[in-house]
Amino acid sequence: MTITAGTLALALIGLPAAMWAREARAQVVPYCADLKRVAALAMTKERFASIVGKPQEGNFLDTTLTLTGWKDCSLYGAGTYACDFPELDSAEDAERAQAEILQQAKACLGEGWSEAADRSSARYVVLHHAARPVSITLSLDETSDKKHVVRLILFVRRN
């Protein structure tokens, strides 16, 4: 198979466009910039120290950085950040939201992040960074008033 200079040029022109389209999709997600910032903080020595808010009950702390559109965001200990997606009426809606959030998070965070199928189950999905000890779990939960939520937990792994 012979590749002409014209074919190669067209392929190279299309590459930036494809990269731009992926970035544009990630930016459409309202919480993408916030998620990127939280993930970047998790990879620093100080972790979440710059976004610590008021103490809560137990070892929980409010956070000054809430994912746009999410609620009940908090910190637990030195290496865990958690937020709940708005409540949904059914388990099926929560499962669909979880699948959509997974795709959005992967597109938002970009290369280096992938699903860890061996660590996932029917109730939760795990994303991990290939080079850093940071993971995100998207779990399904039910509230006391029988509503359903997707909970995002970003934590520093201790391998």
C-alpha positions in Angstrom: 0.0 0.0 0.0 1.4 3.4 -1.0 0.6 6.5 1.0 0.7 9.6 -1.1 1.8 13.0 0.3 -1.7 14.2 -0.2 -3.2 11.4 1.8 -0.7 12.0 4.6 -1.4 15.8 4.6 -5.1 15.2 4.9 -4.6 12.8 7.8 -2.4 15.3 9.6 -4.9 18.1 9.0 -7.6 15.9 10.4 -5.7 15.1 13.6 -5.9 18.6 15.2 -9.6 18.8 14.2 -10.2 15.4 16.0 -8.3 16.6 19.1 -10.2 19.9 19.1 -13.6 18.0 18.8 -12.7 15.8 21.8 -11.7 18.8 23.8 -14.9 20.7 22.8 -17.0 17.7 23.9 -15.2 17.7 27.3 -15.8 21.4 27.8 -19.5 21.1 27.2 -19.8 19.1 30.4 -20.4 21.9 33.0 -18.3 20.2 35.8 -15.3 19.4 33.6 -13.0 22.2 34.6 -13.9 21.6 38.3 -13.2 17.8 37.9 -9.8 18.6 36.2 -8.9 20.9 39.1 -9.8 18.4 41.8 -7.9 15.6 40.0 -4.9 17.9 39.6 -5.0 18.8 43.3 -5.1 15.1 44.3 -1.8 14.6 42.4 0.0 17.3 44.4 1.8 16.9 47.7 -0.7 19.2 49.5 -3.7 17.3 47.9 -6.9 19.1 48.9 -5.5 21.6 51.5 -6.4 24.6 49.3 -10.1 23.7 49.0 -10.8 22.7 52.7 -13.9 24.3 54.1 -15.7 24.1 57.5 -15.5 20.9 59.6 -18.5 18.5 59.4 -19.4 15.6 61.7 -16.8 12.9 61.9 -13.7 13.2 59.7 -15.5 15.1 57.0 -14.9 18.7 55.8 -16.8 21.0 53.5 -15.0 21.9 50.4 -14.8 25.3 48.7 -14.7 23.5 45.3 -18.0 21.9 44.3 -18.4 20.3 40.9 -20.8 22.5 38.9 -24.3 20.9 39.0 -23.4 18.4 41.8 -24.2 18.6 45.5 -23.1 17.6 48.9 -19.4 17.8 48.0 -17.0 17.1 50.8 -13.6 16.0 51.8 -12.8 12.9 53.9 -9.4 12.7 55.5 -6.4 14.0 53.5 -7.0 12.1 50.3 -10.7 11.7 49.4 -13.1 14.1 47.6 -16.8 13.1 47.1 -19.8 14.7 45.4 -23.4 13.5 44.7 -25.1 13.9 41.3 -28.6 15.3 41.7 -31.2 12.8 42.9 -33.0 10.7 40.3 -36.4 8.9 40.7 -35.4 5.4 39.6 -32.5 3.0 39.7 -32.6 2.8 36.0 -32.2 6.6 35.6 -29.3 6.4 38.0 -27.6 3.6 36.0 -28.0 5.6 32.8 -26.6 8.7 34.5 -23.7 6.7 35.8 -22.9 5.4 32.3 -23.1 9.0 30.9 -21.0 10.5 33.7 -18.4 7.8 33.1 -18.1 8.8 29.4 -18.1 12.5 30.3 -15.4 12.0 32.9 -13.1 10.0 30.6 -13.5 12.6 27.8 -13.0 15.5 30.3 -9.9 14.0 32.0 -8.3 12.8 28.8 -5.4 10.6 28.2 -3.9 8.7 31.2 -7.4 8.0 32.6 -9.2 4.7 31.8 -11.8 2.4 33.2 -10.5 -0.3 35.6 -12.9 -3.1 34.6 -11.2 -5.5 37.0 -12.1 -3.1 39.9 -15.6 -2.3 38.7 -18.9 -4.1 39.5 -22.6 -3.7 38.7 -23.0 -1.0 41.4 -19.8 1.0 40.8 -17.3 1.9 38.1 -13.7 2.8 38.7 -11.5 5.1 36.6 -7.8 5.3 37.4 -4.9 7.3 36.2 -2.2 5.2 34.5 0.8 7.1 36.0 -0.5 8.5 39.3 -2.1 6.8 42.3 -5.4 8.6 41.8 -8.8 6.9 41.2 -12.4 7.9 40.7 -15.3 5.7 41.7 -18.8 6.3 40.4 -21.2 4.4 42.6 -24.9 4.1 42.8 -26.7 4.8 46.1 -30.2 5.3 47.4 -31.1 8.1 49.8 -33.3 7.7 52.9 -36.3 9.0 50.9 -35.8 6.3 48.2 -34.2 8.6 45.6 -31.2 7.4 43.6 -27.8 9.2 43.2 -24.6 8.7 41.5 -21.7 9.4 43.9 -18.3 10.4 42.6 -15.4 9.7 44.9 -12.0 10.8 43.9 -9.2 9.4 46.1 -5.5 9.0 46.3 -4.7 5.3 46.2 -2.4 3.9 48.8 -0.8 0.9 46.9 
